[in-house]
Amino acid sequence: MLEFVIVLVEPEHPHNVGFVARAMCANALTDLRIVYQKYNSVLADSYRTAHASKSILDHAKIKKNLKEAIQDVQYTIAFSRRTFESVVPVISLPSIQTILPKEGKVALVFGRESIGLLLEEINQCAQICEIPVPGNHSLNLGQAVSVALYELLKENKSGLLNDYSSSFSKKNSLANKAQIESFISFLEENLTERYKKQHWFQGGIRLLLQRLQPSENELGGLFGVARSLSRRPARKESHKNKPI
């Protein structure tokens, strides 16, 4: 089963946060994460527009940065019309069903109302999704989340793709973002300078691993192979998010 997570990066207007919560409630989503480096009154003032969805705001998780907000998910989609020079592939919202994984947590990441997502934030994601509108116009944050969720969930008769009553066993659970980043960091530490300088390295490996959706055991096996090739002895990983 798929489980969608909504991530708002430094939202600037409280009414938009409330509208996002309302859109989530209408689609039976409950996991809202908001990136702020410190407490922001926007969250407190957002209850005015969160009709019938105040509990979503009550349980919203405040994270210091995007990396922290998505560390437990398996796939990340950045919603943006500004692609910069990122190596992350772009898809139009009407085609988004074609790139969704079959299971796991999928983070839908939305940026600031004024400037959207920064390049370093987009590069942490596996896919960029553009909501097509004429000209240079764009939807506001609340509208963008509503439209995205409609497109993602319209083929499901009950309006649900989440199944909160089921969970993967530890044996079969998918590797999360933090485990993938740990593996990428290990590769980076042990690659020759020739490959470290390749601009596609981080983005390409990150995209490949999120597309393949390895389990914790599979990623742990890759980690062991890489460690063996680097002639580094096996060791126990102390961090719970690192593959073993």
C-alpha positions in Angstrom: 0.0 0.0 0.0 1.0 3.6 -0.6 1.1 6.1 2.2 1.3 9.8 1.3 3.1 12.3 3.5 2.7 16.1 2.9 5.8 18.2 3.5 5.5 22.0 3.6 8.8 23.8 3.4 8.7 27.1 5.3 5.0 28.1 4.4 4.5 31.8 4.7 0.8 32.3 5.0 -1.3 30.7 7.7 -4.5 30.4 5.7 -2.6 28.2 3.2 -1.5 25.8 5.9 -5.1 25.5 7.1 -6.3 24.8 3.6 -3.6 22.1 3.2 -4.9 20.5 6.4 -8.4 20.6 5.0 -7.4 19.1 1.7 -5.6 16.3 3.6 -8.6 15.6 5.7 -10.8 15.4 2.6 -8.5 12.7 1.3 -8.1 10.9 4.5 -4.4 11.8 4.9 -3.1 12.7 8.4 0.7 12.9 8.2 1.7 16.6 7.8 5.3 17.8 8.2 6.3 21.4 8.3 9.9 22.6 7.9 10.8 25.6 10.1 14.2 26.2 11.6 12.4 27.7 14.6 8.9 28.2 15.8 6.7 30.2 13.5 3.4 31.8 14.3 2.1 30.7 10.9 1.2 27.4 12.4 -0.8 28.9 15.3 -2.7 31.2 13.0 -3.6 28.4 10.5 -6.4 26.9 12.5 -8.9 29.5 11.1 -9.0 27.8 7.7 -8.5 24.2 8.9 -12.2 23.4 8.8 -12.8 19.9 10.3 -9.1 19.2 10.2 -7.7 20.8 13.3 -6.4 17.5 14.6 -4.1 17.3 11.6 -2.5 20.6 12.7 -2.4 19.4 16.3 -0.3 16.4 15.2 1.8 18.2 12.5 5.5 17.4 12.9 7.8 20.4 12.9 11.2 19.6 11.4 14.4 21.8 11.2 15.1 21.0 7.6 13.9 18.9 4.6 16.4 16.1 5.2 15.0 15.5 8.7 11.4 15.7 7.4 11.8 12.9 4.8 14.3 10.6 6.4 11.8 7.8 7.0 10.1 7.8 3.6 11.0 5.7 0.5 10.2 8.1 -2.3 10.1 11.9 -2.6 8.4 14.1 -5.1 9.1 17.8 -5.3 6.3 20.0 -6.6 7.9 22.9 -8.5 7.8 24.8 -11.8 11.3 26.0 -11.3 13.7 23.1 -12.2 16.9 25.1 -12.2 19.7 22.9 -13.6 18.8 19.9 -11.4 19.5 16.4 -12.7 16.2 15.3 -11.0 13.7 14.3 -13.8 10.5 16.3 -14.4 7.0 14.9 -14.9 3.7 16.6 -15.4 1.0 16.0 -12.8 -1.4 14.2 -15.2 1.3 11.5 -15.7 2.2 11.1 -12.1 0.6 7.7 -11.7 3.2 6.2 -14.0 6.1 6.9 -11.7 4.6 6.1 -8.3 6.0 3.1 -6.5 3.8 0.2 -5.6 4.2 0.5 -1.8 5.8 2.5 0.9 5.8 6.1 2.1 5.8 8.8 -0.6 6.6 12.4 0.5 4.9 15.2 -1.5 7.1 18.2 -1.0 5.8 21.7 -1.5 7.9 24.9 -1.2 7.4 28.5 -0.1 4.7 30.6 -1.6 7.1 33.3 -2.7 10.1 31.4 -4.1 9.2 27.7 -4.0 11.8 25.1 -3.3 15.5 25.8 -3.3 17.8 23.8 -5.6 19.4 21.9 -2.7 15.9 20.9 -1.6 14.8 19.7 -5.0 18.0 17.7 -5.3 17.0 15.7 -2.2 14.0 14.4 -4.1 13.7 11.6 -6.7 11.2 13.4 -9.0 10.0 16.9 -9.8 6.3 17.2 -10.6 4.9 20.2 -12.4 1.2 21.2 -12.2 0.6 22.5 -15.7 -1.1 25.9 -15.9 -1.1 28.4 -18.8 1.6 31.1 -19.1 3.8 31.9 -16.1 1.0 31.6 -13.5 1.1 29.2 -10.7 -1.4 27.9 -8.0 -1.1 29.0 -4.5 0.1 26.4 -1.9 -3.4 25.3 -0.7 -4.6 24.9 -4.2 -1.5 23.1 -5.3 -1.9 20.5 -2.6 -5.6 20.0 -3.3 -5.0 19.5 -7.1 -2.1 17.1 -6.5 -4.1 15.0 -4.1 -7.1 14.9 -6.4 -4.9 13.6 -9.2 -3.2 11.1 -7.0 -6.4 9.7 -5.5 -9.0 10.1 -8.1 -8.8 6.5 -9.3 -9.4 5.1 -5.9 -13.1 4.7 -5.2 -12.9 5.2 -1.5 -10.6 8.1 -1.8 -7.9 6.2 0.1 -4.6 4.8 -0.9 -3.3 4.6 2.7 -3.8 1.6 4.9 -2.8 2.7 8.4 -3.9 -0.6 9.8 -1.2 -2.6 8.0 2.5 -2.2 8.3 5.5 -4.0 7.0 7.3 -6.5 9.2 10.8 -5.5 10.0 12.0 -8.3 7.8 10.3 -6.9 4.7 10.2 -3.2 5.5 11.6 -0.9 2.8 14.8 1.0 3.3 14.0 4.6 4.3 15.6 7.9 3.0 18.1 8.1 5.9 19.4 4.5 5.1 19.7 5.4 1.5 21.6 8.6 2.3 23.9 6.6 4.6 24.7 4.2 1.7 25.3 7.1 -0.7 27.7 8.8 1.9 29.6 5.5 2.2 30.0 5.3 -1.6 31.1 8.9 -1.7 33.8 8.3 0.9 35.3 5.4 -1.0 35.0 6.5 -4.6 38.0 7.6 -6.6 38.3 11.3 -7.4 37.3 10.6 -11.0 33.8 9.5 -10.0 33.3 11.9 -7.2 33.6 14.7 -9.7 30.8 13.3 -11.9 27.8 15.7 -11.5 25.3 12.9 -11.9 26.7 10.7 -9.2 24.6 11.7 -6.1 21.4 12.5 -8.1 21.7 9.4 -10.2 22.3 6.9 -7.4 19.7 8.5 -5.2 17.1 8.3 -8.0 18.0 4.7 -8.8 17.7 3.5 -5.3 14.4 5.2 -4.7 13.0 3.7 -7.9 14.2 0.2 -7.0 12.8 0.5 -3.5 15.2 -1.9 -1.9 14.2 -3.5 1.4 16.3 -2.9 4.5 17.9 -6.3 4.0 18.6 -5.7 0.3 20.2 -2.3 1.0 22.2 -3.9 3.8 23.4 -6.5 1.3 24.5 -3.8 -1.1 26.2 -2.0 1.8 28.1 -5.2 2.7 29.2 -5.7 -0.9 30.4 -2.1 -1.1 32.3 -2.4 2.2 33.9 -5.6 1.0 35.0 -4.0 -2.3 36.5 -1.1 -0.3 38.3 -3.7 1.8 36.8 -2.1 4.9 36.0 -4.7 7.7 32.4 -5.2 8.6 31.2 -3.4 11.7 28.0 -2.9 13.6 26.1 0.3 12.7 25.1 2.1 15.8 22.6 4.4 14.2 19.2 2.9 13.9 18.7 4.3 10.4 21.9 2.9 9.0 21.6 -0.5 7.1 23.2 -3.5 8.8 
